[in-house]
């Protein structure tokens, strides 16, 4: 799959003058709406795109695989006394994908049947693998990742990789006025270390060739 030419990582020449990097106050979430992943069916590059409501779509141009994910789930709790015999009953259902207006309940004591209107609590279910080399919607391996001396070097997409490359290449790294911690400030020490600069840039060049 060919990447959009407008989104290819920028090349950096070793002969350029000393580079400067100024933190743009971007967060990891800035790059998280479009992910490059390994297709679970053909193992080639696929894309995961998410919407503001939390839903996501995985699409592979190689094998045609399409998967949808909606992380919205519902929980329903119902606690009542049977109107006929007074027996207390309780229902607690969770991980529901859709809501029902009413539920039919048969009393375990007197077998009386009643219909009850329901109230739901909405919540979202996401994988715990977010940021750990997998996408958080389908659990697929990120396409842009590699082992660097026992550490995981990864990026969500070409833009994310290019941003990391600019930071690593720069010998002068400047902060900017910001509120809260940025992506750069949360980078692991092996990426921040100047002694790893050249080796990391070589690994990034390998990742760029995969796009």
C-alpha positions in Angstrom: 0.0 0.0 0.0 1.4 3.3 -1.0 1.4 6.2 1.4 0.1 9.6 0.5 3.0 11.6 -0.8 2.0 14.5 1.3 2.5 12.4 4.4 5.9 10.8 3.7 8.5 11.3 6.4 10.9 14.0 5.7 14.4 13.0 4.8 17.3 14.5 6.8 20.7 14.9 5.4 23.7 14.3 7.6 25.4 17.2 5.9 22.7 19.7 7.1 23.8 22.3 9.7 23.0 21.6 13.3 19.3 21.0 13.6 17.0 22.6 16.1 13.8 21.1 17.4 11.1 23.1 19.1 8.3 21.2 20.9 5.0 21.8 19.1 3.1 20.8 22.2 1.7 17.7 20.5 0.3 14.8 22.5 0.3 11.1 21.6 -3.4 11.5 20.9 -2.5 13.9 18.1 -1.4 11.0 16.0 -3.8 8.3 17.2 -6.7 8.8 14.9 -4.9 7.1 12.0 -2.8 4.0 12.7 -0.7 1.8 10.5 -1.0 -1.8 11.6 -0.2 -5.4 10.6 -3.2 -7.0 9.0 -4.3 -9.9 11.1 -5.3 -11.8 8.0 -2.5 -11.3 5.5 0.2 -9.7 7.7 0.7 -6.8 5.3 0.2 -3.1 6.1 -3.4 -2.1 6.9 -5.0 1.1 8.4 -7.1 1.7 11.4 -9.0 5.0 11.5 -11.1 6.1 14.5 -13.9 8.6 14.9 -14.6 11.1 17.6 -17.3 8.8 19.1 -14.7 6.1 19.7 -15.7 3.8 16.8 -12.9 2.5 14.6 -12.5 0.8 11.2 -9.7 -1.5 10.1 -9.2 -1.8 6.4 -6.5 -3.7 4.4 -6.0 -2.9 0.7 -4.1 -6.1 0.2 -6.6 -8.8 1.2 -9.7 -6.6 1.5 -10.3 -7.3 5.1 -12.6 -4.8 6.8 -13.4 -4.9 10.5 -15.5 -2.5 12.6 -15.2 -1.8 16.3 -17.6 0.2 18.5 -16.3 0.3 22.0 -19.6 1.6 23.5 -21.1 -0.8 25.9 -24.0 -0.6 28.3 -24.7 -1.8 31.8 -28.2 -2.3 33.3 -29.1 -2.7 36.9 -32.6 -3.4 38.1 -33.6 -3.9 41.7 -37.3 -4.3 42.5 -39.8 -6.1 44.8 -42.4 -8.3 43.1 -45.7 -6.3 43.1 -47.6 -9.5 43.8 -45.7 -11.3 46.6 -43.1 -8.7 47.6 -40.1 -11.0 46.8 -36.9 -8.9 46.2 -35.1 -9.5 42.9 -32.1 -8.0 41.3 -30.7 -8.0 37.7 -27.2 -6.8 36.9 -26.2 -7.1 33.2 -23.1 -5.6 31.6 -21.1 -5.6 28.3 -24.4 -5.1 26.4 -24.0 -3.9 22.8 -27.5 -2.5 22.6 -30.3 -1.2 24.8 -33.8 -2.7 25.2 -36.6 -0.4 26.3 -38.2 -3.0 28.6 -37.3 -6.4 30.1 -39.6 -9.3 31.0 -39.0 -10.6 34.5 -40.6 -13.7 36.1 -40.7 -13.8 39.9 -38.8 -16.8 41.2 -41.2 -17.1 44.1 -44.7 -16.7 42.8 -44.0 -16.8 39.0 -45.7 -13.5 38.4 -44.6 -11.9 35.1 -43.9 -8.2 34.8 -42.3 -5.9 32.3 -40.0 -3.2 33.6 -38.5 -0.1 31.9 -34.8 0.0 32.0 -32.1 2.6 32.7 -28.6 2.1 31.4 -25.1 3.3 32.2 -22.9 3.8 29.1 -19.1 3.1 29.1 -16.4 2.4 26.7 -14.2 -0.7 26.3 -10.6 -0.3 25.0 -7.7 -2.7 24.9 -5.0 -2.3 27.5 -2.4 -2.5 24.7 -2.6 1.1 23.7 0.9 2.5 23.2 2.6 -0.9 23.8 3.2 -1.9 20.2 -0.5 -2.7 19.4 -3.5 -0.7 18.4 -6.2 -0.2 21.1 -9.2 -1.1 18.9 -8.4 -4.5 17.4 -5.2 -5.5 19.2 -3.2 -5.6 15.9 0.6 -5.2 15.9 1.7 -1.7 14.9 3.4 -1.7 11.5 6.0 0.9 12.4 7.9 -0.8 15.3 11.2 -2.4 16.0 13.4 -3.5 18.9 16.1 -1.1 19.8 18.6 -2.7 22.2 15.8 -4.3 24.2 13.5 -1.3 24.0 10.4 -0.9 21.8 10.7 1.9 19.2 7.3 2.5 17.6 5.2 5.1 15.8 1.5 5.2 14.9 2.0 6.5 11.4 4.3 8.3 9.0 3.6 11.7 10.6 4.4 10.4 14.1 7.6 8.8 12.8 8.7 12.0 11.1 8.1 14.0 14.3 10.2 11.5 16.3 12.9 11.7 13.7 13.1 15.5 13.9 13.4 15.3 17.6 16.1 12.6 17.6 18.1 14.3 14.8 18.2 17.7 16.6 21.1 18.5 18.9 19.3 21.6 20.2 15.9 20.8 21.6 13.7 23.6 22.8 10.6 23.6 24.9 7.6 25.8 24.1 5.0 27.4 26.3 2.5 24.6 27.1 0.0 23.3 29.5 0.5 19.7 30.7 3.0 17.2 29.4 3.7 16.8 25.7 4.6 13.7 23.7 8.2 14.7 23.7 8.4 15.1 27.4 7.0 11.6 27.9 9.5 10.0 25.6 11.6 7.2 27.2 15.2 7.9 28.1 16.7 5.7 25.3 15.1 8.1 22.7 16.2 11.2 24.5 19.8 10.0 24.9 22.2 11.7 22.6 24.5 8.7 22.5 21.7 6.7 20.7 21.1 9.4 18.0 22.8 7.9 15.0 21.7 4.3 15.8 18.1 5.4 16.3 18.1 7.4 13.0 19.3 4.2 11.2 16.4 2.3 12.7 13.9 5.0 11.7 15.2 4.9 8.1 14.4 1.1 8.1 10.9 1.8 9.3 10.4 4.5 6.7 11.1 2.0 3.9 8.2 -0.1 5.2 5.7 2.6 4.4 
